[in-house]
Structures are given as C-alpha cells and as structure tokens.
Amino acid sequence: MSNSKKILLLFLALLLVGAIWFYRNWRQEEFSPTKENMTSIKLGNTNQPLYLKAKVWGVAGSHEEIVLSQSDSSG
C-alpha cells in the first residue's frame, strides 16, 4: 500500500471518529436546557384566570414561545 493511500485512510478514519464524537456530545438535551415559566393573571371580577406561559430554549436562548390561554395545561 502506498504512503498516500495510508494517509488518506488515516484521515478518513479520524474524520469518522470526529463526526461520531460531535454527534454524540452535541446532540444531548442538557446542552440547551429549556426554561418554562407560567403565571396566572386574574382580571376584574371573573372567576376564571388567564395563564401566561413562556418557554425559552436554544444555545443562546434565541427560541421563544409565549402563550396566553384560559387553560393551565402544559400542552
């Protein structure tokens, strides 16, 4: 086997090992934890409160979801 083929084979093996390591370590849930907050709001004389839910996730917290609803379910 020539020297250039050995170098190419070594490079491809290192590339494969690096890709597997990257996929296993960077795809974990704890890398970008989700933060959820829920607050109930009572308006006037109504007996049914409104619920304000905020959810933030992403590496830099750049994904946000804010929901105003009459239900306190986490769905």
Beta strands, then each sheet from edge to edge (+ up, - down):
strand 1: 35-41
strand 2: 50-57
strand 3: 63-69
sheet 1: 1+ 2- 3+
end
